[in-house]
Amino acid sequence: MQSLTEEARRQIAQVLEIRLCGDFPTQMILRTDCLDGKMRLINPMNDDPLDAHTLDICLRGNLGEGVQLNE
């Protein structure tokens, strides 16, 4: 299966009126603002939810142990 380019993901998000958070240094993230008022982050490649612990591990693995996720 061939993965989508970043531009293709952005165009799909625009059509669906959803927000993609592309500022995270390790991957593209889908942000959803749910009806319950909570914000959720999803990996758009496999639909897995992303929590603060997972994002922190990704950051440290890609940018070094001295990096820390700020919430």
Stockholm file with secondary structure:
# STOCKHOLM 1.0

chainA/1-71         MQSLTEEARRQIAQVLEIRLCGDFPTQMILRTDCLDGKMRLINPMNDDPLDAHTLDICLRGNLGEGVQLNE
#=GR chainA/1-71 SS CCCCCHHHHHHHHHHHTCEEECCSTTSCEEEEECTTSCEEEECTTTCCEECHHHHHHHHHHHHCTTCCCCC
#=GC SS_cons        CCCCCHHHHHHHHHHHTCEEECCSTTSCEEEEECTTSCEEEECTTTCCEECHHHHHHHHHHHHCTTCCCCC
//
